[in-house]
Amino acid sequence: MNKKTVRDIDVLGKRVLLRVDFNVPLDPQTGAIADDTRIRVALPTVSYLCDNRARVVLCSHLGRPTNKDQALTLAPVAQRLSQLLDQEVKMAPDCVGPEVEEMVSTLDEGGVLMLENLRFHPEEEKNDPAFAQALAKLADVFVNDAFGTAHRAHASTVGVTRYLPAVAGFLIEKELEIMDKALNKPDRPFTALIGGAKISDKMGVLENILDKVDSLLIGGGMGTTFLKSLKYETGESLVEEEKVGLAQKLIDKAMEKGVHLLLPSDVVVANKFDAEAKFRTVSIKNVPHGWYLMDIGPETIKQFAAKLRKSKTVIWNGPVGVFEFPNFRKGTQALAEVIADLDANTVIGGGSTAEAVQELGLVHKMTHVSTGGGASLKFLEGKPLPGVDALLDKQE
């Protein structure tokens, strides 16, 4: 990674504004933190700053609040972080303003202060210069360790870098180095497994990785548009009609480049899009009219698994079925278990794929599970990440 990190700067006694991604899932009934993974992955950077006697000012968003919705306060996150660090994390009443500035000024070396939800201020997402300046006023140095928001040009990811020297934290460094190796310097054979609901969400990814992979396996809802381009019956499943021609072009491009592109040969279909729907497995040639494609079938699982087992690098982004419905998670579960057992570099894209792997208890068996859904997609597309681009280069 050609960006300076927190190792490259002197933080002793400095006020460090640390952007983290503490956008944790909350239990809808109790409001308690349902999963603290996003807090845990930030610990190496937070602990490093504390150990090097910086005065750490944490900032993050949580959810999509309207006004100052106290259900989305970061106070429970500060409490959980206190437990994990085994030291008090003070909670600020806001993220900018005189009261917050006073709290920062009294922060001890090695101390930690959590700012209130950045998105309580609409200026955050607008990358408002005055708001960015107010945040920057709290610190001497800016460290970005929020990979999950690195694809957003917000005040706390890009705006503050105009007013403070800005470097990467350890999580951003790790994410970029692992994904860059997988994508641009892979051990071969290199296989990409791409699923998810819509082809339009992954079109940039597909176009970029076709120049890099040896095999491309396509499942999930987006696979339906590819099947439609080959004139198969797809029942009532969502087909992005405007992308059918593009799907055919990608199939042709794969053939030209010698990439093995595999689509489902059999599928699990249901009579309605519902967890309790009637379902059965059919060949892709025999999808009943009016039914929904819900998962890949056992033959497809075998074909995909055989290709994966020969791979030395695997990038996986998107479930291959309706994973949230128990009857239609078998394909995703089976392939996750295959990938987990590989002697290979296995990189799992963020978002719903990461959630599936976590729910299956397989995170520890993967080389890397990304913390950023949208950011990992942008990286796989080969697109710039504004929150990373804004950081100081190594030579600066």
HELIX and SHEET records of a PDB file:
HELIX    1   1 VAL A    6  ASP A    8  5                                   3    
HELIX    2   2 THR A   37  ARG A   40  1                                   4    
HELIX    3   3 LEU A   43  ASP A   51  1                                   9    
HELIX    4   4 GLN A   70  LEU A   72  5                                   3    
HELIX    5   5 ALA A   75  LEU A   85  1                                  11    
HELIX    6   6 PRO A   98  SER A  105  1                                   8    
HELIX    7   7 LEU A  118  PHE A  120  5                                   3    
HELIX    8   8 PRO A  129  ALA A  136  1                                   8    
HELIX    9   9 PHE A  147  THR A  149  5                                   3    
HELIX   10  10 GLY A  159  ARG A  162  5                                   4    
HELIX   11  11 PHE A  170  ASN A  184  1                                  15    
HELIX   12  12 ILE A  199  ILE A  209  1                                  11    
HELIX   13  13 GLY A  220  SER A  229  1                                  10    
HELIX   14  14 GLU A  241  LYS A  243  5                                   3    
HELIX   15  15 VAL A  244  LYS A  257  1                                  14    
HELIX   16  16 ILE A  284  ASN A  286  5                                   3    
HELIX   17  17 PRO A  298  ARG A  309  1                                  12    
HELIX   18  18 PRO A  326  PHE A  328  5                                   3    
HELIX   19  19 LYS A  330  ALA A  340  1                                  11    
HELIX   20  20 SER A  352  GLU A  359  1                                   8    
HELIX   21  21 VAL A  363  LYS A  365  5                                   3    
HELIX   22  22 GLY A  373  GLU A  381  1                                   9    
HELIX   23  23 PRO A  386  ASP A  389  1                                   4    
SHEET    1   A 6 VAL A  89  MET A  91  0                                        
SHEET    2   A 6 VAL A 112  MET A 114  1                                        
SHEET    3   A 6 ARG A  55  CYS A  59  1                                        
SHEET    4   A 6 ARG A  15  ARG A  19  1                                        
SHEET    5   A 6 VAL A 141  ASN A 144  1                                        
SHEET    6   A 6 ALA A 166  ALA A 168  1                                        
SHEET    1   B 6 HIS A 260  LEU A 262  0                                        
SHEET    2   B 6 SER A 215  ILE A 218  1                                        
SHEET    3   B 6 PHE A 190  ILE A 194  1                                        
SHEET    4   B 6 THR A 313  ASN A 317  1                                        
SHEET    5   B 6 ASN A 345  ILE A 348  1                                        
SHEET    6   B 6 HIS A 368  VAL A 369  1                                        
SHEET    1   C 3 PHE A 279  SER A 283  0                                        
SHEET    2   C 3 ASP A 266  ALA A 270 -1                                        
SHEET    3   C 3 TYR A 292  ILE A 296 -1                                        
END                                                                             
